[in-house]
Amino acid sequence: MMFHPCYTASIFPSPHRMTMISSHSLRRSLTKSGNLPSLWCPGSDVAVLIKLADGLWIYVDTVTRFIGDPNSSGHTTQLNLVLNLANESRGKLSENPLAKMEEHYDLIMRQIPPNTVSMVRKILLLNHIIEWSAFILANILGRSREDFYSHCGFLQSVLFLASDDARIHYYHASFMEYMEDPGRSKDFCIYGDVLQGARSGNDSTTQRYSCIE
């Protein structure tokens, strides 16, 4: 499985936020992300996405990767999932400048099957601790390379595995900041039950984890 190469995403401070992004530029990003027809996304939907982005280019970058995910149920389904965030967040006020971004992170995590999300969180936790190559992380977790890459594929809109060192890299640091904070990521936080399970005798990877603690 190949992951998209990293590219720089900028966050523009107020009052210059999002005035730089037009419906044309957003539509172009959506089209490029999945090799889709130029007019596949209605203008009304583009307007909602611009509002959701709330001035963050990183939001646009992440959403376009999410919608164009080749492992998903299709770009229309992915787009509708994002558009539903507009209804879920209506009326909510937050002092967090990345609140909209974190709502999308929550959406990404909710798309991971329940029987898979625990291992995805373990991968994120282990990588956060040691940041070794995917091959070593897979071995510590007792997974095959193919299975490890498959689990990482659920997060292709926020991370990629570099071809030169096979390490996990994030498109933006805010994703792991979100995943580390139980107040923001709640049940998806990489600590809590995942960390406790890794340290207890009930987790099959306990002995492997012990070599790095």
MOUR-V536925 format. One record per residue. SS is DSSP state (H for helix, E for strand, C for the rest). PHI is phi in whole degrees, 0 to 359 (* if undefined). D_LAST is the distance of its C-alpha to the last C-alpha in Angstrom with 2 decimals. Layout:
BEGIN
SS/PHI/D_LAST ; SS/PHI/D_LAST
END
This chain:
BEGIN
C/*/30.38 ; C/256/30.99 ; C/247/29.82 ; C/299/31.94 ; C/292/31.57 ; C/286/30.38 ; C/219/33.12 ; C/285/33.41 ; C/237/34.10 ; C/255/35.61 ; E/247/35.78 ; C/269/39.17 ; C/289/39.63 ; C/299/42.51 ; C/264/45.47 ; C/266/44.93 ; C/290/42.64 ; C/65/43.71 ; C/294/47.26 ; C/280/46.16 ; C/257/45.45 ; C/260/48.57 ; H/298/49.09 ; H/294/49.96 ; H/292/46.70 ; H/291/44.65 ; H/299/46.78 ; H/297/46.36 ; H/295/42.55 ; H/296/42.75 ; H/293/45.17 ; H/293/43.18 ; H/296/39.89 ; H/231/41.37 ; C/52/44.54 ; C/257/46.58 ; C/302/50.22 ; C/297/50.79 ; C/247/52.28 ; C/291/50.14 ; C/260/48.66 ; C/301/51.41 ; H/301/51.97 ; H/295/51.44 ; H/289/47.91 ; H/299/47.19 ; H/297/48.38 ; H/294/45.96 ; H/297/43.03 ; H/297/44.10 ; H/293/44.22 ; H/296/40.77 ; H/297/39.35 ; C/51/40.63 ; C/93/40.62 ; E/255/37.26 ; H/296/37.46 ; H/297/33.84 ; H/296/35.03 ; H/300/37.77 ; H/300/35.49 ; H/292/33.01 ; H/296/35.89 ; H/294/37.73 ; H/292/34.77 ; H/296/34.35 ; H/293/38.08 ; C/272/38.27 ; C/302/35.35 ; C/291/36.81 ; C/265/34.73 ; C/269/36.19 ; C/278/39.38 ; C/127/41.35 ; H/294/41.84 ; H/292/44.26 ; H/298/41.91 ; H/297/39.07 ; H/299/41.54 ; H/297/42.68 ; H/299/39.15 ; H/291/38.82 ; H/298/42.35 ; H/296/41.61 ; H/297/39.18 ; H/298/42.31 ; H/286/43.60 ; H/294/40.32 ; C/264/39.88 ; C/299/43.57 ; C/87/44.25 ; C/278/40.65 ; C/243/40.26 ; C/213/37.07 ; C/275/36.43 ; C/285/33.38 ; C/295/34.70 ; C/254/32.32 ; H/302/33.29 ; H/296/35.12 ; H/297/32.31 ; H/288/29.87 ; H/297/32.49 ; H/287/32.37 ; H/300/28.58 ; H/297/29.08 ; H/299/31.82 ; H/301/29.68 ; H/293/27.00 ; H/289/29.85 ; C/279/31.19 ; C/282/28.20 ; C/305/29.19 ; H/306/27.73 ; H/278/26.47 ; H/242/24.59 ; H/297/23.20 ; H/297/20.15 ; H/292/18.99 ; H/299/19.91 ; H/294/17.74 ; H/297/14.72 ; H/299/15.62 ; H/296/15.92 ; H/296/12.63 ; H/296/10.72 ; H/295/13.14 ; H/292/12.69 ; H/282/9.01 ; H/238/9.81 ; C/51/13.62 ; C/264/14.33 ; C/293/17.57 ; H/300/18.59 ; H/294/19.06 ; H/290/15.49 ; H/299/14.27 ; H/299/17.09 ; H/294/16.16 ; H/299/12.59 ; C/276/14.41 ; C/71/17.20 ; C/245/19.81 ; C/285/22.64 ; H/299/23.11 ; H/297/26.13 ; H/292/24.42 ; H/298/21.59 ; H/296/24.36 ; H/297/26.36 ; H/294/23.77 ; H/295/23.42 ; H/299/27.21 ; C/293/27.37 ; C/245/26.09 ; C/297/28.35 ; C/277/30.03 ; C/238/26.97 ; E/213/24.96 ; E/210/25.71 ; E/257/24.27 ; C/292/25.71 ; C/286/27.92 ; C/276/27.09 ; C/236/23.31 ; C/56/22.61 ; C/260/20.06 ; E/282/20.20 ; E/233/22.28 ; E/253/23.65 ; C/294/27.32 ; C/209/26.71 ; C/297/23.89 ; H/296/25.36 ; H/294/23.99 ; H/288/20.30 ; H/298/21.51 ; H/293/23.25 ; H/291/20.43 ; H/274/18.16 ; C/259/21.04 ; H/296/21.81 ; H/288/25.24 ; H/256/26.12 ; H/270/24.38 ; H/52/24.59 ; H/292/23.65 ; H/271/22.32 ; C/304/19.59 ; C/285/16.17 ; C/265/14.75 ; C/66/16.51 ; H/295/17.02 ; H/294/14.88 ; H/293/11.65 ; H/296/12.96 ; H/296/13.96 ; H/293/10.69 ; H/263/9.44 ; C/265/12.91 ; C/287/14.86 ; C/274/17.12 ; C/260/15.07 ; C/293/15.80 ; C/260/12.60 ; H/306/10.44 ; H/295/10.22 ; H/293/9.65 ; H/297/6.67 ; H/298/5.22 ; C/286/5.88 ; C/244/3.79 ; C/268/0.00
END
